[in-house]
Amino acid sequence: MSATQQQQQQQHQDTTAAELDQFLDDPRFTQTFELPADAARGRPEPLRVTYADYGYRDEAHPEEENVLLFFAPLVGSRMLHVAKDALAKRHKIRIINPDRPGIGGTDDVIAERRMVVWRDMIPALLKHLGIRHVSLGSQSGGIVYVLDMLLHHPEILHPERPYLAVGGPWILPAHSGVWAMTISKALPGGVIAQVDKFASLINNVGPILSTSFGFSQTLVKLVSTKQPQQSGAADADEDVKFEEALGPKLQNYVFSHGIHGMSQEALLLMQRAEGVSGWGDWSDYDELVPRLAEVLRAAGRRLVIDVFFAETDDMIGNAGSKGPKWFDDSWESEQGKGVIEYTSTDVGGADHDTIWNLKYGATQKVFAKIGSQACREGRDVQLPHDEDMAGAIAASV
């Protein structure tokens, strides 16, 4: 390659990097809401909440928007799926994704208070946005929050399309038998409470420590932030290429904007929060399911759940293994009773962290399902005419 060609290639890469930075700085991805203080609810001070609000918008009839409320995994960032903005627009889906406490710009909350505060925060945020009903999505530890929300606020479910999509649901090591997670749960609470510092270290120098100094693989798995392998140009569509190009910058963005709440999150998910047994006011999924069915029945709601298990999963066990089978069995008692319709699917090639990556197809199936449900209601809406930045950047990657 000549010097001129090398210079042109470098200029092209610099331009692409600048465009990716510009995309991440889109104001839609950094919105702020304040949950008012309520001393009676244990909140003597207001709580600042940051959230992303992107995808399709129907400015003329916002009450008719098809909204997907997403509950993120352990590193509970609002930014996690912003690369899916263009795909969401095509399926006419609006996505709301709040930062969890201590992540991004959301104020931190101790582990034993997180579930209670979240129950207050989400309905208040939806009211602030003028949103009455939603479809729901979650990944890994987000399942704990989304199920607790449904247990206490079933009214947020859309009456015509009561849908929940779950990717790689967090399963306690007692059920999965995953060795690394069993060891992690046995770690002293003080160690788990420092997991955000380990995560930051791993993000910066983890590969060096892991390969050269035998850095604890138990903690590496607990705070896993590995990036997806790049797809070949021949088998990747524009959305996939854009998501993969954005990945490294997105990871750095999330870490640089604060993840200290990850420690309290880990304590909660491992059920190590002080003075708290289980999650919220329930101990595990097999206990929650019959309660949830009763609550939904009383509220006149149904729930359709699609669960996606990764082919390879170091956190909860591979698809078809002990952990996923136990999770499936937890829902069996309510099958066929007219309230909860549960289905699980294995996602070939995916792992725990990449279950929602576009290259594996689960997201497209979920968006198509949500979008088609809305279309069956007879809505006739038009896509925005603005140029799609994701497509333009992907074309140059």
C-alpha positions in Angstrom: 0.0 0.0 0.0 1.3 3.4 -1.0 1.8 6.3 1.5 -1.1 8.1 -0.2 -3.4 5.1 0.2 -2.4 4.7 3.9 -3.1 8.3 4.5 -6.5 8.0 2.8 -7.3 4.9 4.9 -6.4 6.7 8.1 -8.5 9.7 7.2 -11.5 7.3 6.5 -11.0 5.6 9.9 -10.8 8.9 11.7 -14.0 10.1 10.0 -15.8 6.9 10.9 -14.6 7.1 14.6 -15.9 10.7 14.7 -19.3 9.7 13.3 -19.5 6.9 15.9 -18.7 9.4 18.7 -21.4 11.7 17.3 -23.9 8.9 17.3 -23.2 8.1 21.0 -23.7 11.8 21.8 -27.2 11.8 20.4 -29.3 13.6 23.1 -32.0 10.9 22.8 -29.6 8.6 24.6 -29.1 10.8 27.6 -32.4 12.0 29.0 -32.9 12.9 32.7 -35.8 12.5 35.1 -36.1 13.3 38.8 -38.0 10.9 41.1 -39.4 13.2 43.8 -38.5 12.6 47.4 -40.9 10.6 49.5 -39.9 10.1 53.1 -42.7 7.6 53.7 -41.2 5.4 51.0 -37.7 5.7 52.4 -36.5 8.3 49.9 -35.8 11.6 51.9 -34.0 13.0 48.8 -35.0 13.2 45.1 -33.4 10.5 42.9 -31.9 11.5 39.6 -32.5 9.0 36.8 -30.9 8.9 33.4 -32.5 7.0 30.5 -32.4 6.5 26.8 -35.5 7.1 24.6 -35.0 6.1 21.0 -36.3 4.2 18.0 -39.6 5.1 16.3 -41.7 8.2 17.4 -45.2 9.0 16.3 -45.2 12.7 17.2 -48.8 13.2 15.9 -50.2 10.3 18.0 -47.7 9.5 20.8 -50.4 7.6 22.7 -50.4 5.0 19.9 -46.7 4.3 20.1 -45.5 0.8 20.4 -43.1 1.0 23.4 -40.5 -1.6 24.5 -39.3 -1.0 28.1 -35.9 -2.7 28.5 -34.3 -3.9 31.7 -30.5 -4.2 31.2 -28.1 -6.8 32.7 -25.6 -6.4 35.5 -23.9 -3.4 33.9 -27.3 -1.8 33.8 -26.6 0.9 31.2 -29.2 2.8 29.2 -26.7 2.7 26.2 -26.6 -1.1 25.9 -28.8 -1.4 22.7 -28.6 2.0 21.1 -27.1 0.5 18.0 -30.5 -1.1 17.4 -32.1 2.4 16.9 -32.4 2.0 13.1 -33.9 -1.5 13.4 -36.4 -0.2 16.0 -37.5 2.6 13.7 -38.1 0.2 10.8 -40.3 -2.0 13.1 -42.0 1.2 14.5 -40.9 0.5 18.1 -40.0 3.1 20.6 -37.4 1.9 23.2 -37.1 3.2 26.7 -34.0 2.0 28.7 -33.2 3.5 32.1 -29.8 3.4 33.8 -30.0 1.4 37.0 -29.0 3.0 40.3 -25.3 3.9 40.3 -24.9 3.4 36.5 -24.4 6.3 34.2 -26.2 9.3 35.7 -28.7 7.5 37.9 -28.1 8.1 41.6 -26.9 5.0 43.5 -29.0 2.9 45.8 -27.9 0.3 48.3 -28.5 -3.3 47.4 -31.3 -3.9 50.0 -33.3 -0.9 48.7 -32.8 -1.3 44.9 -36.0 -3.3 44.2 -38.2 -1.1 46.3 -36.9 2.1 44.6 -37.1 0.6 41.2 -40.8 -0.2 41.7 -41.4 3.5 42.4 -39.0 4.7 39.7 -40.4 2.9 36.6 -44.1 3.9 37.0 -43.1 7.5 37.7 -40.8 7.5 34.6 -43.6 6.1 32.4 -46.0 8.7 33.8 -43.5 11.4 33.1 -43.2 10.3 29.5 -47.0 9.9 29.1 -46.7 6.2 28.5 -49.5 4.0 29.8 -48.6 0.5 28.5 -45.5 -1.2 27.4 -44.0 -4.4 26.0 -41.0 -5.6 28.0 -37.5 -6.9 27.4 -34.6 -7.9 29.6 -31.2 -9.5 29.7 -29.5 -11.5 32.4 -30.0 -9.8 35.8 -32.7 -7.5 34.3 -35.1 -10.5 34.6 -35.2 -10.0 38.4 -36.3 -6.4 38.0 -38.8 -7.0 35.2 -40.6 -9.8 37.0 -40.7 -7.9 40.3 -42.2 -5.0 38.3 -44.9 -7.2 36.8 -45.7 -8.7 40.2 -46.3 -5.2 41.7 -47.4 -3.2 38.7 -49.2 -5.6 36.1 -51.1 -2.5 34.8 -48.1 -1.4 32.8 -48.5 -4.4 30.5 -50.2 -3.6 27.2 -53.7 -5.1 27.3 -53.6 -6.2 23.6 -49.9 -7.3 23.4 -48.7 -8.3 26.9 -45.3 -9.4 25.8 -42.0 -10.1 27.6 -38.7 -11.1 25.8 -35.9 -12.4 28.0 -32.3 -13.0 26.9 -30.1 -15.3 29.1 -32.1 -14.9 32.4 -29.9 -14.8 35.5 -30.1 -18.1 37.3 -28.6 -18.7 40.8 -25.7 -21.1 40.8 -27.6 -23.4 43.1 -29.8 -24.3 40.1 -27.2 -23.9 37.3 -24.3 -25.7 38.9 -21.9 -23.3 37.1 -18.7 -23.6 39.0 -17.4 -20.1 38.6 -20.8 -18.6 39.7 -20.9 -21.0 42.7 -17.5 -19.7 43.8 -18.5 -16.1 43.2 -21.6 -16.5 45.4 -19.3 -17.9 48.2 -17.0 -14.9 48.0 -17.1 -12.5 51.1 -19.7 -9.8 50.7 -16.9 -7.2 51.0 -15.2 -8.7 47.8 -18.5 -8.7 45.8 -19.0 -5.1 47.0 -15.9 -4.1 45.1 -16.9 -5.7 41.8 -17.2 -2.3 40.0 -13.5 -1.7 40.7 -12.6 -5.1 39.3 -14.8 -4.4 36.3 -13.0 -1.1 35.6 -9.7 -2.9 36.0 -10.7 -5.7 33.6 -12.0 -3.2 31.0 -8.6 -1.5 31.0 -6.0 -4.1 31.6 -7.9 -7.4 32.1 -6.5 -9.2 29.0 -2.9 -8.6 30.3 -3.7 -9.6 33.9 -5.7 -12.6 32.8 -3.1 -14.1 30.5 0.1 -13.0 32.2 -0.7 -13.1 35.9 -3.5 -15.6 36.3 -6.1 -13.0 37.2 -9.1 -14.6 38.9 -11.3 -16.0 36.2 -14.2 -16.2 38.7 -14.3 -12.4 38.9 -13.6 -12.1 35.2 -16.8 -14.1 34.5 -18.8 -12.2 37.1 -18.0 -8.8 35.5 -17.6 -10.1 31.9 -17.6 -7.2 29.4 -16.1 -9.0 26.4 -16.8 -7.7 23.0 -18.4 -9.7 20.2 -16.3 -11.3 17.5 -16.4 -9.4 14.3 -18.6 -10.8 11.5 -17.2 -11.2 8.0 -18.4 -8.6 5.6 -20.0 -11.2 3.4 -22.5 -12.4 6.1 -23.2 -9.2 8.0 -26.0 -6.8 7.1 -25.7 -3.1 7.7 -27.3 -3.2 11.1 -24.9 -5.9 12.3 -21.9 -4.1 10.9 -22.9 -0.9 12.6 -23.4 -2.6 15.9 -20.0 -4.3 15.8 -18.3 -1.1 14.7 -19.9 0.7 17.6 -19.1 -2.0 20.2 -15.6 -0.9 21.4 -16.6 2.7 21.7 -19.9 1.8 23.4 -18.1 -0.2 26.0 -15.6 2.5 26.8 -18.5 5.1 26.9 -20.4 3.0 29.5 -17.3 2.5 31.7 -16.2 6.1 31.5 -19.7 7.4 32.5 -19.8 5.5 35.8 -20.5 1.9 36.8 -20.0 2.1 40.6 -23.5 0.8 41.2 -22.4 -2.5 39.7 -21.2 -3.6 43.2 -24.6 -3.2 44.9 -26.2 -4.8 41.8 -23.9 -7.9 42.2 -24.8 -8.1 45.9 -28.5 -8.1 45.0 -28.3 -10.6 42.2 -26.2 -13.0 44.3 -28.8 -12.6 47.1 -26.2 -11.2 49.4 -27.9 -7.9 50.3 -27.8 -7.3 54.0 -31.0 -8.1 55.8 -32.8 -9.2 52.6 -33.8 -12.7 51.8 -34.2 -13.4 48.0 -35.2 -10.6 45.6 -37.7 -8.1 46.8 -40.5 -10.0 48.5 -39.9 -13.3 46.7 -37.1 -15.7 46.8 -36.8 -17.3 43.4 -38.6 -17.9 40.1 -40.4 -21.1 41.1 -42.0 -19.2 44.0 -42.8 -16.1 41.9 -44.5 -17.8 39.0 -47.7 -18.9 40.7 -47.9 -15.5 42.5 -47.4 -13.7 39.2 -50.1 -15.7 37.6 -52.5 -14.9 40.4 -51.7 -11.2 40.2 -52.1 -11.1 36.4 -55.4 -13.0 36.6 -56.8 -10.5 39.2 -55.7 -7.6 37.0 -57.3 -9.1 33.9 -54.0 -9.4 32.1 -52.2 -12.2 30.2 -48.5 -12.5 29.6 -46.6 -14.0 26.6 -43.0 -14.8 27.4 -40.3 -15.6 24.9 -37.0 -16.7 26.6 -33.7 -17.1 24.6 -30.9 -19.2 25.9 -27.4 -18.9 24.5 -25.7 -21.9 23.0 -22.7 -21.3 25.1 -23.2 -19.6 28.5 -20.6 -19.5 31.3 -22.9 -17.6 33.7 -26.1 -19.8 33.8 -25.1 -22.9 31.8 -25.3 -23.7 28.1 -28.7 -24.1 26.4 -30.2 -27.4 27.4 -28.2 -27.7 30.5 -29.3 -27.9 34.2 -29.8 -24.2 34.7 -32.0 -23.4 31.7 -34.0 -26.6 32.2 -34.7 -25.6 35.8 -35.8 -22.1 34.6 -38.1 -23.7 32.0 -39.6 -26.1 34.7 -40.3 -23.1 36.9 -43.0 -21.9 34.4 -44.5 -25.3 33.7 -47.1 -25.2 36.4 -48.9 -22.3 34.7 -48.8 -23.5 31.2 -52.2 -24.0 29.6 -54.1 -22.1 32.2 -54.9 -19.1 30.0 -52.8 -16.5 31.8 -49.1 -17.2 31.1 -47.8 -18.5 27.7 -44.1 -19.4 28.0 -41.7 -20.5 25.3 -38.0 -20.9 25.3 -35.6 -21.0 22.3 -31.9 -21.8 21.9 -29.8 -19.2 20.1 -27.0 -20.8 18.1 -23.6 -19.2 18.2 -24.5 -16.7 21.0 -23.1 -16.6 24.5 -24.4 -14.9 27.7 -23.2 -11.5 26.8 -24.1 -11.5 23.1 -27.5 -13.1 23.3 -29.2 -9.9 21.9 -26.5 -9.1 19.4 -28.0 -8.7 15.9 -25.8 -11.2 14.3 -27.6 -14.0 16.1 -31.1 -13.0 15.1 -33.1 -13.1 18.4 -33.6 -9.3 18.5 -35.0 -9.3 14.9 -37.5 -12.0 15.9 -38.6 -10.0 19.0 -38.9 -6.7 17.1 -40.8 -8.5 14.3 -43.2 -10.0 16.8 -43.8 -6.7 18.6 -44.2 -4.8 15.4 -46.5 -7.3 13.8 -48.7 -7.2 16.9 -49.1 -3.5 16.5 -49.8 -3.8 12.8 -52.7 -6.2 13.6 -54.3 -3.4 15.5 -54.7 -1.5 12.2 -52.3 1.3 12.9 -51.1 3.2 9.8 -48.0 5.1 10.6 -45.2 6.5 8.5 -41.5 6.2 9.2 -39.5 9.5 9.7 -37.9 11.0 6.6 -34.7 12.0 8.4 -31.5 10.4 7.1 -30.5 7.3 9.1 -27.0 7.9 10.5 -26.5 4.2 11.4 -26.9 3.2 7.7 -24.5 5.9 6.6 -21.8 4.9 9.0 -22.3 1.2 8.4 -21.8 1.7 4.7 -18.4 3.3 5.4 -17.2 0.7 7.9 
